[in-house]
Amino acid sequence: MLSWGCRRFRAQFSPAEPELPEVTRAHRGRCAECHDYATALERAAAVRLPLPESLRAELSSLPAALAGGLVTGAGGRIPLAQLPLPAALRFRLQGIARPAQREKPPEWIASPRYAIAASLLLTVLSAALLGSPAELGAHTASFVGREVAPPLVQAREKGREELHALQVTAASRYGEIRGELNASVHDLHSRISTLTQFAGRLLPARRKP
């Protein structure tokens, strides 16, 4: 029975590959059976069997025919026979969907000249409809001063008044709460003093026999 090393050597060995790995060459030197196996394969590969005369003549004439362009087609290849396809196969091949080609964008989008011309046209039309930038700025400032500023001033004044009223209410409420708290503390102090005096009068009476 062959060992694992012999099986690996015979699987890797080939007469067509003279450059073998170091492990394979070392195994051939150690194992006599693998050496005889490799020698037999090399001798068998070196044997040249004679070809029939007709086949040798055809193979010998093939390079000349190729060089003369007798049997070559486009690109230097041997042409294949153009056989007609069955109708069903031709119909199926024609039905294979080809990848859709991406349509090119319109010229007015792809070319920057059209974009520049459109920008200039929009600028001219805007200036014609709205006036010059200076007049447009003055008109905007006048509109803001006339329509936007007064409501903002009124809202600010109203906010100040409401804030002042809130501060006054908070201060008065704080004073009321503080006064009520002081009154409650004074009342509690008075009650504690009364209870202390009453307890002082009761304790000596209990000490008498």
C-alpha positions in Angstrom: 0.0 0.0 0.0 1.3 3.4 -1.0 2.1 5.9 1.7 0.8 9.4 1.8 4.1 10.8 0.5 4.1 8.4 -2.4 0.6 9.3 -3.3 1.4 13.0 -3.2 4.5 12.5 -5.3 2.6 10.6 -8.0 -0.2 13.2 -8.0 2.3 16.1 -8.5 4.8 14.4 -10.9 4.4 15.1 -14.6 7.0 14.6 -17.4 5.9 17.8 -19.0 7.1 19.8 -15.9 10.8 19.4 -15.4 11.0 21.9 -12.6 9.5 20.1 -9.6 9.3 21.3 -6.0 12.2 20.4 -3.7 10.0 18.1 -1.6 9.0 16.1 -4.7 12.6 15.7 -5.9 13.8 14.7 -2.5 11.1 12.0 -2.3 12.1 10.6 -5.7 15.6 10.2 -4.4 14.5 8.5 -1.2 11.8 6.1 -2.6 13.0 3.6 -5.2 9.4 2.7 -6.3 8.5 6.3 -7.0 11.8 6.7 -8.8 10.9 3.7 -11.1 7.4 5.1 -11.5 8.8 8.5 -12.6 11.4 6.9 -14.9 8.7 4.8 -16.7 6.5 7.9 -17.2 9.4 9.8 -18.7 10.3 7.0 -21.1 6.7 6.7 -22.2 6.5 10.4 -22.8 9.7 10.3 -24.9 8.3 7.7 -27.3 7.3 9.2 -30.7 4.7 7.2 -32.5 4.8 7.3 -36.3 2.0 9.2 -38.1 0.3 7.9 -41.2 1.6 9.3 -44.4 -1.6 11.0 -45.4 -2.0 12.7 -42.0 1.6 13.8 -42.0 1.2 15.3 -45.5 -1.9 17.2 -44.5 -0.3 18.6 -41.3 2.8 19.6 -43.3 0.8 21.5 -45.8 -1.3 23.4 -43.2 1.4 26.0 -42.3 1.9 26.9 -46.0 -1.8 27.3 -46.5 -2.1 29.5 -43.5 0.9 31.6 -44.6 -0.6 32.0 -48.1 -4.0 33.1 -46.8 -5.8 30.2 -48.4 -7.8 29.1 -45.5 -7.7 32.1 -43.2 -10.5 34.6 -42.7 -10.8 38.0 -41.0 -8.1 38.4 -38.3 -6.0 35.5 -39.4 -8.4 32.9 -38.2 -9.8 29.9 -40.0 -13.3 30.9 -41.1 -16.3 29.0 -39.7 -19.1 27.8 -41.9 -22.1 30.0 -41.8 -24.9 27.5 -41.1 -28.5 28.7 -41.1 -30.0 28.9 -37.6 -33.4 27.2 -36.9 -36.3 29.7 -36.9 -37.1 29.0 -33.2 -33.5 29.6 -32.1 -33.2 32.8 -34.3 -36.5 34.1 -32.8 -35.2 33.4 -29.2 -31.8 35.1 -29.9 -33.5 38.1 -31.3 -35.7 38.4 -28.2 -32.8 38.7 -25.9 -33.0 42.1 -24.3 -30.0 44.3 -25.1 -28.8 46.7 -22.4 -30.6 50.0 -22.9 -28.4 52.7 -24.1 -28.4 55.8 -22.0 -29.9 58.7 -24.0 -27.8 61.8 -24.3 -29.2 64.9 -22.6 -30.5 67.7 -24.8 -27.9 70.1 -26.2 -29.2 73.0 -24.2 -28.4 71.1 -21.0 -25.0 69.6 -22.1 -23.6 72.8 -23.5 -22.5 75.5 -21.0 -23.1 78.2 -23.7 -26.9 77.7 -23.4 -26.7 78.0 -19.6 -24.8 81.2 -19.8 -27.2 82.6 -22.4 -30.2 81.7 -20.2 -28.6 83.3 -17.1 -28.0 86.6 -19.1 -31.5 86.5 -20.4 -33.0 86.0 -16.9 -30.8 88.9 -15.6 -32.0 91.2 -18.4 -35.7 90.3 -17.9 -35.4 90.7 -14.1 -33.8 94.2 -14.5 -36.5 95.2 -17.0 -39.4 94.0 -14.8 -38.1 95.0 -11.4 -35.9 97.9 -12.3 -32.3 98.6 -11.4 -30.8 97.0 -8.3 -30.4 100.4 -6.6 -34.1 101.2 -7.1 -35.1 97.7 -6.0 -32.9 98.1 -2.8 -34.4 101.5 -2.0 -37.9 100.1 -2.6 -37.2 97.2 -0.3 -35.8 99.5 2.4 -38.9 101.7 2.2 -41.2 98.8 2.4 -39.4 97.5 5.4 -39.5 100.9 7.1 -43.1 101.4 6.3 -44.7 98.0 6.8 -42.3 95.9 9.0 -40.7 98.4 11.4 -43.9 99.8 13.1 -45.3 96.3 14.1 -41.9 95.4 15.5 -41.7 98.6 17.5 -45.3 98.1 18.8 -44.5 94.5 19.7 -41.3 95.6 21.6 -43.2 98.3 23.6 -46.0 95.9 24.4 -43.5 93.3 25.5 -41.8 95.9 27.8 -45.2 96.8 29.3 -46.2 93.2 29.9 -42.8 92.5 31.5 -43.1 95.5 33.8 -46.6 94.4 34.8 -45.3 90.9 35.5 -42.5 92.3 37.6 -44.9 94.4 39.6 -47.3 91.5 40.1 -44.5 89.2 41.2 -43.1 91.8 43.7 -46.5 92.4 45.2 -47.3 88.7 45.4 -43.9 88.1 47.0 -44.6 90.8 49.6 -48.0 89.2 50.4 -46.5 85.8 50.8 -43.7 87.1 53.0 -46.2 89.0 55.2 -48.4 85.9 55.6 -45.4 83.8 56.4 -44.1 86.3 59.1 -47.6 86.3 60.6 -47.7 82.5 60.7 -44.3 82.4 62.4 -45.3 85.0 64.9 -48.5 83.2 65.7 -46.6 79.9 66.1 -44.1 81.5 68.4 -46.9 82.9 70.6 -48.6 79.5 70.9 -45.3 77.8 71.8 -44.8 80.5 74.6 -48.3 79.9 75.9 -47.8 76.1 76.0 -44.4 76.5 77.7 -45.9 78.7 80.5 -48.8 76.3 81.0 -46.5 73.3 81.2 -44.4 75.2 83.8 -47.4 75.7 86.0 -48.4 72.1 85.8 -45.1 70.4 86.5 -44.5 71.8 90.1 -48.0 70.6 91.2 -47.2 67.0 90.3 -43.9 67.0 92.4 -45.8 67.5 95.7 -46.5 64.3 97.7 
